[in-house]
Structure formats: C-alpha cells, structure tokens
Amino acid sequence: MPIMSDDMSARDRVLRIIIGLIVTAIGIFMFLYLNMWPGIIVAMLGIIPLSTGLLGSCPMVPLAG
C-alpha cells in the first residue's frame, strides 16, 4: 500500500487549490492590513487545502471511505 496515493480527481484538486489560495490570501490580508492576529490562523488553515490539492492526496479520504 503506497503511503500517498492519488485519491483525488482533477476537479477536486483544482477546487482545493483555488479555495486554499483564497483563504490564505484573506488571512494574510487580515493580518497585514487590518492588523488582526487571527489572520495568521486563517492563513494557516488555508494552507491545508492548498497543500492537499498540490500533492493530490488527502489523508482524510481513506478514513472517510
């Protein structure tokens, strides 16, 4: 069993990348321009879908079935 399998369709990968970029950009904007420290947390949460989209594998997919 491979450690990281390609378990996402192309559509899912593109959506995850777009959503990850948008959420990360909102977090950076919140932190830099609105001086809101939760922007760092929002940006970090945006990295999750961005990285899974770029890698093409999500560790939660096998667990969900």
C-alpha positions in Angstrom: 0.0 0.0 0.0 1.6 3.3 -1.0 2.0 6.0 1.6 0.5 8.8 -0.5 -1.9 7.6 -3.2 -3.5 9.8 -5.8 -7.1 9.7 -4.5 -8.5 13.0 -5.9 -10.0 13.9 -9.3 -8.6 16.8 -11.3 -11.7 18.8 -10.4 -11.2 18.2 -6.7 -7.5 19.2 -6.9 -8.3 22.5 -8.7 -11.1 23.4 -6.3 -8.8 22.7 -3.3 -6.0 24.8 -4.8 -8.4 27.7 -5.5 -10.0 27.6 -2.1 -6.6 27.3 -0.4 -5.3 30.3 -2.2 -8.3 32.4 -1.4 -8.4 31.5 2.3 -4.6 32.1 2.6 -4.9 35.4 0.9 -7.7 36.5 3.1 -5.7 35.5 6.2 -2.6 37.4 5.0 -4.8 40.5 4.2 -6.4 40.3 7.7 -3.0 40.2 9.4 -1.1 42.7 7.3 -3.8 45.3 6.5 -6.4 45.0 9.2 -3.9 44.2 12.0 -5.9 41.2 13.1 -3.8 38.4 14.7 -6.4 35.7 13.8 -5.4 36.3 10.2 -2.4 34.1 10.9 -4.7 31.2 11.9 -6.9 31.8 8.8 -3.8 31.8 6.6 -2.5 28.5 8.2 -6.0 26.9 7.7 -5.8 27.9 4.0 -2.5 26.0 3.6 -4.3 22.7 4.4 -6.5 22.6 1.2 -3.7 24.2 -0.8 -1.2 21.5 0.1 -3.6 18.6 -0.4 -4.5 20.0 -3.8 -0.9 20.4 -4.8 0.1 16.9 -3.5 -3.0 15.3 -5.0 -3.7 13.3 -1.9 -5.7 13.9 1.3 -5.1 11.8 4.4 -8.8 12.0 5.4 -10.2 10.4 2.2 -9.2 6.8 3.1 -10.6 7.3 6.6 -13.9 8.6 5.3 -14.3 5.7 3.0 
